[in-house]
Amino acid sequence: MYPELHLYIDGQRLLAGDRHTQPVLNPATNEVIGQLPHAALDDLDAALASSQRAFAAWRTVSALERSQVLRKAAALIRERTPAIARNLTLEQGKPLAEAVGEVMSCAEHAEWHGEEARRIYGRLIPPRDGRVQQTVLREPVGVCVAFSPWNFPFSQAFRKVVAAIGAGCTCILKGSSDTPASVLGIAEVLHDAGLPSGVLNVVSGDSGMISDHLIRSPIVRKISFTGSTPVGQQLAALAGSMMKRCTMELGGHAPVIVCDDADIDQAAKVLAGFKFRNAGQVCISPTRFYVQDGAYARFVDRFVGHVEALKVGDGLDETTRMGPLAQRRRVAAMEGFVEDTRQRGGQVLTGGRRLAGDGNFFAPTVLAGLPDDSRFMTEEPFGPIAGLVRFKSVDEVLVRANSLPFGLASYAFTTSLKNAHQISRGLEAGMVSINHIGLALAETPFGGIKESGYGSEGGSETFDGYLTTKFVSQLN
């Protein structure tokens, strides 16, 4: 039931043939479900040549025609969501309902980018000489390369692709080797929506070799990467050495500030649901929970109760609320955080252990009493662990929340307008959500600051990284 994997180059599906392959595992069982072909250098060069040829034509296609392709893709996504989502759960592990939500959300991204692409405007500048016409043009940057992660394999890749092709660029997409069927689902949808050959190419395999070869190519003019901060820094340095523009969405370690005056029951319910979505493997997952002294005991009681009610299991089981971690190594990483917590004098309020079975299952975990310099409070866990600590004043907690080099997402719960204003202005993060979870919509910008990256995906800012500004001054 899992599809045969392939490369997608110049509109053609290229099967493994004599290429090197690697197994794809189901993280709920660690059984092999497919074989992923690795792109060779010849394949990468073919993708580069195809993208360059296609760009010459695609850049001149009207925004209306590009919009029609994306709107057709949105309709196809809605039709094919059940099949795409099932493959996503098989290879990534998240509950099927979450996979369905991830895929369905991309229909909105396709429609929004298609419509917003029709509003990429230049402008006229009033001249100092009446015989001169001064025009500002916004033009597609060229061939782009997108690197997307395994935690949201369909939506993270899709947002990059629709921004590139909506702006009139062409794109070579390299997804995670752990979740290849989800990425190929994007190629199939856009192929059937009428996207011309070469506008999108999909390659897979050795990440280091592929990224180095593609970024160094003079054909490539833009890089978009979502992943860890160390890898992003390496890719940004390589691209920067050749003056190639980048969008970088990197690691996070999101603080949550729960004030005494918050609706504690609602905050605990909302945060427990969001924290353990995708087993905590979310770059914007709330991780460092700062709870004010007066609300601490009640919040802990409510939050732990919600966490202990979560059912962990195979994502294809409709009763499952949290699936396995995507890779076995992530289970060992979670155990490392728990062990360090115990050694530093912290407490495990619930969970803290791997679960029985062949899959990569780890119990939803809540830690407390952590020093601010503990491993958990300073390193992104990227898993199903929340750390709870106390704070006294808003001034104090803002210093602690901002103490890390990360600056992606942040959250706060308070009924005080004064607190909300101070916190929203004081948090050093690219995104702040107060009293709810309101991030990652098609029409809103998504991105971080500091070592969490730069550039935005989504919102009207989404095309900024894919367009150049040209000034034309003409004497008539």
ZIKAKA-V19417 format. One record per run of one state. SS is the DSSP state (~ for helix, > for strand, _ for the rest). FROM is the first residue (numbers start at 1). TO is the last residue. If there is no record, write none. Layout:
SS,FROM,TO  SS,FROM,TO
This chain:
_,1,6  >,7,9  _,10,11  >,12,14  _,15,20  >,21,26  _,27,30  >,31,37  _,38,40  ~,41,58  _,59,62  ~,63,92  _,93,95  ~,96,117  _,118,122  >,123,125  _,126,131  >,132,140  _,141,142  >,143,147  _,148,154  ~,155,166  _,167,169  >,170,174  _,175,179  ~,180,192  _,193,199  >,200,203  _,204,206  ~,207,216  _,217,219  >,220,226  _,227,228  ~,229,240  _,241,244  >,245,249  _,250,253  >,254,258  _,259,263  ~,264,275  _,276,276  ~,277,280  _,281,285  >,286,292  ~,293,308  _,309,311  >,312,312  _,313,321  >,322,322  _,323,327  ~,328,343  _,344,346  >,347,350  _,351,353  >,354,354  _,355,361  >,362,362  _,363,364  >,365,368  _,369,374  ~,375,378  _,379,384  >,385,391  _,392,393  ~,394,401  _,402,408  >,409,413  _,414,416  ~,417,426  _,427,430  >,431,434  _,435,445  >,446,446  _,447,449  ~,450,452  >,453,454  _,455,456  >,457,457  _,458,459  ~,460,466  >,467,475  _,476,476
